[in-house]
Every structure is written in structure tokens, then in C-alpha cells.
Amino acid sequence: MADTQQATHPHTANDAHGHGEHAHASFAHPMAPRMLIGVFAALIALTIITVVAAGFPLGEWEIVVSLTIATIKASLVVLFFMHVWYDKPFNALIFVSSLAFVALFLGITLIDSREYQPDIDERAIEQVGTTEVPAPAQ
């Protein structure tokens, strides 16, 4: 039988995991109220911009504008309210890059679906034209 041993770790239960060289026990990363209010104001401003942009006929740019604003808002939430800004810079880079790629892939998918919209519309018209509606019972 193999001799089993528990793995020994050079850290204790109170050490920070993935937070660089700083450990925190009671309060994660105190942020100045000015910073929190600034991020909140940016989120509100971007929300207003989203609503205003929805009223303009942007054509093909509608998806690009909407996903860009959504990615910026998600990045602000992740970086400041989830405290990734104070984490290792590599973690912030990976997280923000992930959000950008999700927006990119969604945008490409939505733009590509526009190419097939005429076929979808034509098929829907054909189905409506051939569908017989049953006569009401008397």
C-alpha cells in the first residue's frame, strides 16, 4: 500500500489567495467614497447614453455601440465593485479581455444573422400565405 501524506502548504487559512502580497482579514479594499460615487456616476451616464442611443437609427452601428457601452459598464463593475482593480493586474487583464471577447462574439453573431434576415422574412410570408385558418364553428 502506498504511503499517503497530506500536502503541506506554506500558507495559513488567513492568507490571501490570488491577491498579490497583501492579506486582508476584515475589510477587503476600502475605497474612497469619491471613487465609488465617480464609478456610480459613470454607470448612470452610460445608462443614459444607452437609452438615448436606442432612440437614434444607427443602422449597422447599433450593435457595435450597444455592446461597447455594455462592455464598458461591465468592466467598471468588475474592476471597482468586485475589487479586481486591486488584485493582480493579470487577473484584471484576463477578466476585461473576457468581457471584450464575449461582446465581440455576440456582435459577430448578431451581424451575421442580418445576412439571413431576408430569407427568414420570405419564408415567414410563404408560411402565412399557405396556412389555412379553420372556419369558425356555427
HELIX and SHEET records of a PDB file:
HELIX    1   1 PRO A   33  ALA A   54  1                                  22    
HELIX    2   2 TRP A   61  LEU A   76  1                                  16    
HELIX    3   3 VAL A   77  PHE A   81  3                                   5    
HELIX    4   4 VAL A   84  TYR A   86  5                                   3    
HELIX    5   5 PRO A   89  GLU A  115  1                                  27    
HELIX    6   6 GLN A  117  THR A  130  1                                  14    
END                                                                             
